[in-house]
Amino acid sequence: MRIFRFICWVPAATWVWARIVVDGYDGWGAWAAAPLLLGTVALSDIFLGVGLLLASRSTHARPGSGDWVAIGVSSLPLLWIAYRVLAS
């Protein structure tokens, strides 16, 4: 779980990078670059699954521990998509 906590920021960082790239295009260019966002959401989904698997197998994963914060950080792109779906 220590390695997971070290790399949990990767999906959020790739999401920010992909948003910057997509926002740099106008019109159809943004639609053409949008699959970058899909890749980051898939990466976030993989990290979320691995984090939940590691937390379920760990004997030290308590609700206040850093493990759950790492899982939350790795699932930020998924949470952003869920927020946008619910807000619209």
Backbone as JSON Lines, residues from 0, in Angstrom:
{"i":0,"aa":"M","n":[0.82,-1.18,0.0],"ca":[0.0,0.0,0.0],"c":[0.87,1.26,0.0]}
{"i":1,"aa":"R","n":[2.11,1.13,0.45],"ca":[3.01,2.28,0.48],"c":[3.31,2.76,-0.93]}
{"i":2,"aa":"I","n":[3.5,1.83,-1.86],"ca":[3.75,2.21,-3.25],"c":[2.52,2.87,-3.84]}
{"i":3,"aa":"F","n":[1.35,2.36,-3.52],"ca":[0.11,2.96,-4.02],"c":[-0.03,4.4,-3.53]}
{"i":4,"aa":"R","n":[0.28,4.64,-2.26],"ca":[0.21,6.01,-1.73],"c":[1.21,6.93,-2.42]}
{"i":5,"aa":"F","n":[2.32,6.37,-2.87],"ca":[3.34,7.17,-3.55],"c":[2.91,7.57,-4.96]}
{"i":6,"aa":"I","n":[2.15,6.7,-5.65],"ca":[1.77,6.98,-7.04],"c":[0.29,7.31,-7.22]}
{"i":7,"aa":"C","n":[-0.44,7.53,-6.15],"ca":[-1.89,7.76,-6.26],"c":[-2.23,9.06,-6.97]}
{"i":8,"aa":"W","n":[-1.31,9.99,-7.08],"ca":[-1.58,11.27,-7.71],"c":[-1.53,11.2,-9.24]}
{"i":9,"aa":"V","n":[-1.06,10.1,-9.8],"ca":[-0.88,9.99,-11.25],"c":[-2.19,10.19,-12.03]}
{"i":10,"aa":"P","n":[-3.34,9.57,-11.67],"ca":[-4.56,9.83,-12.43],"c":[-5.01,11.28,-12.37]}
{"i":11,"aa":"A","n":[-4.89,11.91,-11.22],"ca":[-5.29,13.32,-11.11],"c":[-4.38,14.21,-11.94]}
{"i":12,"aa":"A","n":[-3.09,13.93,-11.93],"ca":[-2.15,14.73,-12.72],"c":[-2.38,14.55,-14.22]}
{"i":13,"aa":"T","n":[-2.65,13.32,-14.65],"ca":[-2.92,13.11,-16.07],"c":[-4.25,13.74,-16.47]}
{"i":14,"aa":"W","n":[-5.21,13.78,-15.54],"ca":[-6.48,14.45,-15.83],"c":[-6.26,15.95,-16.05]}
{"i":15,"aa":"V","n":[-5.48,16.56,-15.19],"ca":[-5.19,18.0,-15.33],"c":[-4.45,18.25,-16.64]}
{"i":16,"aa":"W","n":[-3.47,17.41,-16.96],"ca":[-2.74,17.56,-18.22],"c":[-3.67,17.42,-19.42]}
{"i":17,"aa":"A","n":[-4.54,16.42,-19.41],"ca":[-5.45,16.19,-20.53],"c":[-6.45,17.34,-20.66]}
{"i":18,"aa":"R","n":[-6.92,17.87,-19.54],"ca":[-7.84,19.02,-19.6],"c":[-7.16,20.23,-20.21]}
{"i":19,"aa":"I","n":[-5.89,20.46,-19.87],"ca":[-5.15,21.58,-20.44],"c":[-4.99,21.4,-21.94]}
{"i":20,"aa":"V","n":[-4.69,20.18,-22.38],"ca":[-4.53,19.91,-23.81],"c":[-5.86,20.09,-24.54]}
{"i":21,"aa":"V","n":[-6.93,19.53,-24.01],"ca":[-8.23,19.61,-24.68],"c":[-8.75,21.05,-24.7]}
{"i":22,"aa":"D","n":[-8.54,21.78,-23.62],"ca":[-9.0,23.17,-23.57],"c":[-8.21,24.08,-24.51]}
{"i":23,"aa":"G","n":[-7.07,23.63,-24.97],"ca":[-6.27,24.41,-25.91],"c":[-6.81,24.4,-27.33]}
{"i":24,"aa":"Y","n":[-7.73,23.52,-27.63],"ca":[-8.31,23.42,-28.96],"c":[-9.67,24.1,-29.0]}
{"i":25,"aa":"D","n":[-10.07,24.5,-30.2],"ca":[-11.39,25.09,-30.4],"c":[-12.23,24.17,-31.27]}
{"i":26,"aa":"G","n":[-13.52,24.16,-31.02],"ca":[-14.46,23.46,-31.89],"c":[-14.21,21.96,-31.99]}
{"i":27,"aa":"W","n":[-14.06,21.51,-33.24],"ca":[-13.91,20.08,-33.5],"c":[-12.57,19.55,-33.0]}
{"i":28,"aa":"G","n":[-11.58,20.4,-32.86],"ca":[-10.3,19.96,-32.33],"c":[-10.41,19.44,-30.91]}
{"i":29,"aa":"A","n":[-11.27,20.1,-30.12],"ca":[-11.49,19.64,-28.74],"c":[-12.17,18.28,-28.74]}
{"i":30,"aa":"W","n":[-13.09,18.08,-29.67],"ca":[-13.74,16.77,-29.77],"c":[-12.75,15.69,-30.2]}
{"i":31,"aa":"A","n":[-11.82,16.07,-31.07],"ca":[-10.82,15.1,-31.53],"c":[-9.83,14.74,-30.42]}
{"i":32,"aa":"A","n":[-9.55,15.68,-29.51],"ca":[-8.6,15.43,-28.44],"c":[-9.27,14.83,-27.2]}
{"i":33,"aa":"A","n":[-10.58,14.75,-27.19],"ca":[-11.32,14.27,-26.01],"c":[-10.97,12.84,-25.6]}
{"i":34,"aa":"P","n":[-10.55,11.93,-26.48],"ca":[-10.16,10.6,-26.0],"c":[-9.02,10.61,-24.99]}
{"i":35,"aa":"L","n":[-8.26,11.68,-24.92],"ca":[-7.26,11.79,-23.85],"c":[-7.93,11.74,-22.49]}
{"i":36,"aa":"L","n":[-9.1,12.35,-22.38],"ca":[-9.83,12.34,-21.11],"c":[-10.33,10.94,-20.79]}
{"i":37,"aa":"L","n":[-10.74,10.21,-21.8],"ca":[-11.22,8.85,-21.59],"c":[-10.11,7.95,-21.04]}
{"i":38,"aa":"G","n":[-8.9,8.14,-21.54],"ca":[-7.77,7.36,-21.04],"c":[-7.47,7.66,-19.58]}
{"i":39,"aa":"T","n":[-7.59,8.91,-19.19],"ca":[-7.32,9.25,-17.79],"c":[-8.41,8.73,-16.87]}
{"i":40,"aa":"V","n":[-9.65,8.69,-17.35],"ca":[-10.73,8.13,-16.55],"c":[-10.54,6.62,-16.39]}
{"i":41,"aa":"A","n":[-10.11,5.96,-17.45],"ca":[-9.82,4.52,-17.36],"c":[-8.65,4.27,-16.4]}
{"i":42,"aa":"L","n":[-7.64,5.11,-16.44],"ca":[-6.52,4.97,-15.51],"c":[-6.99,5.18,-14.07]}
{"i":43,"aa":"S","n":[-7.87,6.15,-13.87],"ca":[-8.41,6.39,-12.53],"c":[-9.23,5.21,-12.06]}
{"i":44,"aa":"D","n":[-9.98,4.6,-12.96],"ca":[-10.77,3.42,-12.62],"c":[-9.88,2.26,-12.2]}
{"i":45,"aa":"I","n":[-8.79,2.07,-12.91],"ca":[-7.85,1.0,-12.56],"c":[-7.23,1.27,-11.19]}
{"i":46,"aa":"F","n":[-6.81,2.51,-10.96],"ca":[-6.22,2.85,-9.67],"c":[-7.23,2.69,-8.55]}
{"i":47,"aa":"L","n":[-8.48,3.07,-8.79],"ca":[-9.52,2.9,-7.77],"c":[-9.71,1.43,-7.43]}
{"i":48,"aa":"G","n":[-9.77,0.58,-8.44],"ca":[-9.93,-0.85,-8.19],"c":[-8.76,-1.45,-7.44]}
{"i":49,"aa":"V","n":[-7.55,-1.08,-7.84],"ca":[-6.36,-1.58,-7.15],"c":[-6.32,-1.07,-5.71]}
{"i":50,"aa":"G","n":[-6.65,0.2,-5.51],"ca":[-6.65,0.76,-4.17],"c":[-7.67,0.1,-3.26]}
{"i":51,"aa":"L","n":[-8.86,-0.14,-3.77],"ca":[-9.88,-0.83,-2.97],"c":[-9.48,-2.27,-2.67]}
{"i":52,"aa":"L","n":[-8.86,-2.92,-3.64],"ca":[-8.38,-4.28,-3.42],"c":[-7.3,-4.31,-2.34]}
{"i":53,"aa":"L","n":[-6.35,-3.39,-2.43],"ca":[-5.29,-3.33,-1.42],"c":[-5.85,-2.98,-0.05]}
{"i":54,"aa":"A","n":[-6.82,-2.07,0.01],"ca":[-7.4,-1.67,1.29],"c":[-8.21,-2.82,1.9]}
{"i":55,"aa":"S","n":[-8.87,-3.59,1.06],"ca":[-9.66,-4.7,1.59],"c":[-8.77,-5.82,2.12]}
{"i":56,"aa":"R","n":[-7.59,-5.95,1.57],"ca":[-6.68,-7.0,2.01],"c":[-5.76,-6.54,3.13]}
{"i":57,"aa":"S","n":[-5.74,-5.24,3.39],"ca":[-4.86,-4.7,4.43],"c":[-5.56,-4.78,5.79]}
{"i":58,"aa":"T","n":[-4.8,-5.05,6.82],"ca":[-5.36,-5.09,8.16],"c":[-5.28,-3.73,8.84]}
{"i":59,"aa":"H","n":[-4.59,-2.77,8.2],"ca":[-4.4,-1.46,8.8],"c":[-5.27,-0.38,8.18]}
{"i":60,"aa":"A","n":[-6.11,-0.7,7.23],"ca":[-6.92,0.3,6.54],"c":[-8.12,0.69,7.41]}
{"i":61,"aa":"R","n":[-7.99,1.81,8.07],"ca":[-9.07,2.35,8.89],"c":[-9.66,3.55,8.16]}
{"i":62,"aa":"P","n":[-10.88,3.96,8.5],"ca":[-11.48,5.1,7.8],"c":[-10.66,6.39,7.89]}
{"i":63,"aa":"G","n":[-9.91,6.61,8.93],"ca":[-9.13,7.82,9.06],"c":[-7.7,7.7,8.57]}
{"i":64,"aa":"S","n":[-7.32,6.58,7.99],"ca":[-5.93,6.37,7.59],"c":[-5.66,7.03,6.24]}
{"i":65,"aa":"G","n":[-4.39,7.15,5.92],"ca":[-3.99,7.74,4.65],"c":[-4.3,6.87,3.46]}
{"i":66,"aa":"D","n":[-4.62,5.6,3.69],"ca":[-4.96,4.71,2.58],"c":[-6.22,5.2,1.88]}
{"i":67,"aa":"W","n":[-7.2,5.6,2.62],"ca":[-8.45,6.06,2.03],"c":[-8.3,7.41,1.36]}
{"i":68,"aa":"V","n":[-7.4,8.23,1.87],"ca":[-7.11,9.51,1.22],"c":[-6.44,9.25,-0.13]}
{"i":69,"aa":"A","n":[-5.54,8.29,-0.18],"ca":[-4.88,7.93,-1.43],"c":[-5.89,7.39,-2.44]}
{"i":70,"aa":"I","n":[-6.83,6.6,-1.98],"ca":[-7.87,6.08,-2.87],"c":[-8.73,7.24,-3.39]}
{"i":71,"aa":"G","n":[-9.04,8.18,-2.53],"ca":[-9.82,9.35,-2.95],"c":[-9.08,10.2,-3.96]}
{"i":72,"aa":"V","n":[-7.79,10.4,-3.75],"ca":[-6.99,11.19,-4.69],"c":[-6.91,10.49,-6.04]}
{"i":73,"aa":"S","n":[-6.76,9.19,-6.03],"ca":[-6.66,8.46,-7.3],"c":[-7.98,8.41,-8.04]}
{"i":74,"aa":"S","n":[-9.1,8.63,-7.36],"ca":[-10.39,8.59,-8.03],"c":[-10.95,9.97,-8.34]}
{"i":75,"aa":"L","n":[-10.15,11.02,-8.25],"ca":[-10.63,12.37,-8.53],"c":[-11.22,12.54,-9.94]}
{"i":76,"aa":"P","n":[-10.61,11.99,-11.01],"ca":[-11.26,12.12,-12.32],"c":[-12.64,11.47,-12.36]}
{"i":77,"aa":"L","n":[-12.8,10.32,-11.73],"ca":[-14.12,9.68,-11.69],"c":[-15.12,10.52,-10.9]}
{"i":78,"aa":"L","n":[-14.67,11.1,-9.8],"ca":[-15.55,11.95,-9.01],"c":[-15.94,13.2,-9.78]}
{"i":79,"aa":"W","n":[-15.02,13.75,-10.57],"ca":[-15.33,14.93,-11.38],"c":[-16.38,14.59,-12.44]}
{"i":80,"aa":"I","n":[-16.23,13.45,-13.08],"ca":[-17.22,13.03,-14.08],"c":[-18.58,12.81,-13.43]}
{"i":81,"aa":"A","n":[-18.62,12.18,-12.28],"ca":[-19.88,11.95,-11.56],"c":[-20.52,13.28,-11.17]}
{"i":82,"aa":"Y","n":[-19.72,14.24,-10.72],"ca":[-20.24,15.55,-10.36],"c":[-20.84,16.24,-11.58]}
{"i":83,"aa":"R","n":[-20.14,16.17,-12.71],"ca":[-20.65,16.83,-13.93],"c":[-21.94,16.18,-14.43]}
{"i":84,"aa":"V","n":[-22.03,14.87,-14.29],"ca":[-23.26,14.18,-14.71],"c":[-24.42,14.55,-13.81]}
{"i":85,"aa":"L","n":[-24.17,14.58,-12.51],"ca":[-25.25,14.91,-11.58],"c":[-25.64,16.39,-11.6]}
{"i":86,"aa":"A","n":[-24.69,17.26,-11.92],"ca":[-24.96,18.69,-11.91],"c":[-25.68,19.15,-13.18]}
{"i":87,"aa":"S","n":[-25.63,18.36,-14.23],"ca":[-26.27,18.8,-15.49],"c":[-27.67,18.26,-15.64]}
